[in-house]
Amino acid sequence: MREYTADDIKLMEGLEAVRVRPGMYIGSTGARGLHHMLWEIVDNSVDEVANGYADTVSVTINKDNSISVEDNGRGIPVGTHAKTGLSAVEVVFTKLHAGGKFGNESYAYSGGLHGVGASVVNALSRYLIVEVFTSGRAYEQRFHSYEGADGKIISGAPEGPLAEVGRTRRKGTRITFLPDDRVFETISLSFDIVSNRMRELAYLNRGARFLLEDKRDRGGKSREFMYSGGICDFVKELNADKKPLYPEPIFLSGMKDGIYVEAALQHNDGYSDSLFSYVNNIPTTEGGTHETGFKTAFTRVMNEYCRRTGVLKPKDVSLAGEDFREGMIAVLSLRMQNVQFEGQTKTHLGNTEAKTVVEALIGERLTSFLEDLKNASLGAIMADKAVKAAKAKEAARKAKTMAREKSKLENAPLVGKLASCTGRNPDENELFIVEGDSAGGSAKQGRDRRFQAILPLRGKLPNVEKKRLEDVLQNEEYRSIITAIGTGIGSDFTMAGRKFDKVIILSDADQDGAHIRALLLTFFYRYMKQLIIDGHVYMGMPPLYKIQRGNEVQYAYSDAELARLTRGMKNYTLQRYKGLGEMNPLQLWDTTMNPEHRTLVQVTIEDAANVERMVSVLMGDDVAPRRAYISEHADFNKADSFEDKARVDGDIDD
C-alpha cells in the first residue's frame, strides 16, 4: 500500500484552485457556468446601481466572444492596498475573498458576498482588461492566462501594474474578458439568456438603463431596457398573455430593521400561481425564508379580510393559502445586509430575520391597502377568486378526485402499465416515460430491469395550463405518472416519497413527440417543480438515423450530424427512424437507454420568470402571442441538432 505523507498535501497558490475545480465557483464548465461568469461581473455593476451610484449598465458581446461590461458608477478604487502593496484593482482580480462587500461601509446592499466573483472570472479567462474612470483620469490593467514552462496554466497573471492611461470625463468601470476555451465547453453566450437577465434587472432597478449589444452577427443586435414602474411593470409583463382580474398590480413596500421589501402582485383567471423572489437583485429560484414570510402574511391578511367583510362566516374554516394564490403572479424583492445565501450560486435565502420582516411588512401594508375604501373592489375580487377555488376543491374532494385525496391515488394500482425495476434505492433508479405502446414494449425488453422502470403513455394528455388540478387528476395518464413517481403533487408534494433519481421523457423526434414533451414539462413545472429544480427531470435523445456499412453501425441524431458522418462514405445503408417503435430492444438500449452511451438533456430552470412567460405563451389560451413567438423564433431551414441547442439552453448528461 502506498504511504500517505505530508508531501501528498497540495497547497494551491493564488488562483490555481479555481482552475483545478471551476465547478466549485461557477457551478459547471458548460453553458450555465459560462453565463455565471458574466453574472458575476454584471452583479458588481448592478450593486453600484442598487446603492445609488450608477444609473446605466451596458453589456457588449464582441466578435471574438469576449464580453465587455461597463457601468457609470464610482469605479474600482485605484489606490494602493496597504496590506499587499498592490493596487486595489489588482487585489480584486487576483486575490480570492477580496472586495468591498464584506463590510457595509461601501455597499449597503450587495449581491456579491464571497469576494471571489471578479478573481474567478479572471482565473477562467484567456485575458481580462480592467478600465477604471475616476476623478478625471483613466486607468487600465491587463491580465492573461498562459502555459508555463512546465506545461501548467498560469491563471489571471497581471501583464503589468495598474497604469494611468489618460484623462477622461467618464466615470465608472469597464471590464472586458474572454472566457477560456480550455476550460469551457462553449464560449459563445446566448443572446436570449443575457437579454432576459438584463430585462429582469431593469425591472428590479426602477429607472435604471440596461443596454445590450451583440456584435457577433452581421449587422448586430441590440436591446435597451428601462422601466419606470419597476416590479409592477414586471408583473404586468408576466400576466400579459393571461387575463388579469384587475388592471393594475397591487404594490406593497416598506423598510424594517434595515431590510427594504418590495412586492407586486396581480391575479389572473388561471389556476396556477407563481412567486418570483429576489434578494439584492439575485434571483432566489429555490425560495427561502422571505417567500415563507410573504405567503404567511398574505394568507393571514386575506382570511382576516374575508371574515371582516362577511365572505367567511364565524363557523367557516379559514381558506388555505393556495386558494388565495390561485391565479396570482407575484414578484418579491428584498434589499438587505448580511445575506445568507446557500452556496456561491445563491438560489436559496436562509436568513431567519427575513421571514419576520417580510411577514410583518406585507401584513401591515396589505391590511392598510384592503382597509382603504377605494380598494374595496379589488379585495372583493381576490376573495371571490379564493372562495371559488376552495369550492372547486371541495366538490372534487366529494367526488374523490380532488387534491386532498391524492394519498389514495398514490396507492392505486397502475393497471399493468408500469414495468417496475427491482432496485429499491431511489437515488439509483430511473423512470422512462415512453410515448406509445410499441416503443414502451421495446423499452421494457431492452432496459436494465435492475434500475430502469418503464411507463408507456397510451392515451391523450390534456394541457394542464388550461385545467384545474381536479381536472388534471381525472386523466388516467397523469394519475399513472403521479403514482409511479411517488412524490404527490401541488401542495402535497414531498421529495420524501420520490422513487426515482431520474425521470426521463422519451418521445419521438418529430412534431408529435415535441408536443408530448411540452405537455409533460408543463405538468412537471406546474405540479412537481421541485423535481426540475433539484435536477431529476431529463429528456431522452433518440437517434434519427442508423448508418450501416458492413458490420459497422453508427447513429446520427440530426441532419447535420448525418452529413458529417457520411461525408466521403460509400456503400452504406441508411435507415430513417420515424419513431421509437421502429427500433428493436437492443437498438433502443444501445442508443438511448444505456448510461454508458446515451445522451440525456437535463431540464433546468435558469430563468424562472422567462420560463413562466414561455409556458404562458406556448401553452396558454391566447393564440396571438403564440403565433408571434413561432413566427419570430422558428427557423425550419436550420440544421443545428437538438443536442447542439441543448448544450446552450441546458446541461447534458452524457
C-alpha positions, 0 to 999 in steps of 0.5 A: 500500500502506498504511504500517505505523507505530508508531501501528498498535501497540495497547497494551491497558490493564488488562483490555481484552485479555481482552475483545478475545480471551476465547478466549485465557483461557477457551478459547471464548465458548460453553458450555465457556468459560462453565463455565471461568469458574466453574472458575476461581473454584471452583479458588481455593476448592478450593486453600484446601481442598487446603492445609488451610484450608477444609473446605466449598465451596458453589456457588449458581446464582441466578435471574438466572444469576449464580453465587455461590461461597463457601468457609470458608477464610482469605479474600482478604487485605484489606490494602493492596498496597504496590506499587499502593496498592490493596487486595489484593482489588482487585489480584486482580480487576483486575490480570492475573498477580496472586495468591498462587500464584506463590510457595509461601509461601501455597499449597503446592499450587495449581491456579491458576498464571497469576494471571489466573483471578479478573481474567478472570472479572471482565473477562467479567462484567456485575458481580462482588461480592467478600465477604471474612470475616476476623478478625471483620469483613466486607468487600465490593467491587463491580465492573461492566462498562459502555459508555463514552462512546465506545461501548467496554466498560469491563471489571471497573471497581471501583464503589468501594474495598474497604469494611468492611461489618460484623462477622461470625463467618464466615470465608472468601470469597464471590464472586458474578458474572454472566457477560456476555451480550455476550460469551457465547453462553449464560449459563445453566450446566448443572446436570449439568456443575457437579454432576459437577465438584463430585462429582469434587472431593469425591472428590479432597478426602477429607472435604471438603463440596461443596454445590450449589444451583440456584435457577433452577427452581421449587422448586430443586435441590440436591446435597451431596457428601462422601466419606470414602474419597476416590479409592477411593470414586471408583473404586468409583463408576466400576466400579459398573455393571461387575463388579469382580474384587475388592471393594475398590480397591487404594490406593497413596500416598506423598510424594517430593521434595515431590510427594504421589501418590495412586492407586486402582485396581480391575479389572473383567471388561471389556476396556477400561481407563481412567486418570483423572489429576489434578494439584492437583485439575485434571483432566489429560484429555490425560495427561502425564508422571505417567500415563507414570510410573504405567503404567511402574511398574505394568507393571514391578511386575506382570511382576516379580510374575508371574515371582516367583510362577511365572505367567511362566516364565524363557523367557516374554516379559514381558506388555505393559502393556495386558494388565495394564490390561485391565479396570482403572479407575484414578484418579491424583492428584498434589499438587505445586509448580511445575506445568507445565501446557500452556496456561491450560486445563491438560489436559496435565502436562509436568513431567519430575520427575513421571514419576520420582516417580510411577514410583518411588512406585507401584513401591515401594508396589505391590511392598510391597502384592503382597509382603504375604501377605494380598494374595496373592489379589488379585495372583493375580487381576490376573495371571490377568486379564493372562495371559488377555488376552495369550492372547486376543491371541495366538490372534487374532494366529494367526488374523490378526485380532488387534491386532498385525496391524492394519498389514495391515488398514490396507492392505486394500482397502475393497471399493468402499465408500469414495468417496475425495476427491482432496485429499491434505492431511489437515488439509483433508479430511473423512470422512462416515460415512453410515448406509445405502446410499441416503443414502451414494449421495446423499452421494457425488453431492452432496459436494465430491469435492475434500475430502469422502470418503464411507463408507456403513455397510451392515451391523450394528455390534456394541457394542464395550463388550461385545467384545474388540478381536479381536472388534471387528476381525472386523466388516467395518464397523469394519475399513472405518472403521479403514482409511479413517481411517488412524490404527490403533487401541488401542495402535497408534494414531498421529495420524501416519497420520490422513487426515482433519481431520474425521470426521463421523457422519451418521445419521438423526434418529430412534431408529435413527440415535441408536443408530448414533451411540452405537455409533460414539462408543463405538468412537471413545472406546474405540479412537481417543480421541485423535481426540475429544480433539484435536477431529476427531470431529463429528456431522452435523445433518440437517434434519427438515423442508423448508418450501416456499412458492413458490420459497422453501425453508427447513429446520427441524431440530426441532419447535420450530424448525418452529413458529417458522418457520411461525408466521403462514405460509400456503400452504406445503408441508411435507415430513417427512424420515424419513431421509437417503435421502429427500433428493436430492444437492443437498438433502443438500449444501445442508443438511448437507454444505456448510461454508458452511451446515451445522451440525456438533456437535463431540464433546468430552470435558469430563468424562472420568470422567462420560463413562466412567460414561455409556458404562458405563451406556448401553452396558454389560451391566447393564440396571438402571442403564440403565433408571434413567438413561432413566427419570430423564433422558428427557423425550419431551414436550420440544421443545428441538432437538438443536442447542439441547442441543448448544450446552450439552453441546458446541461447534458448528461452524457 
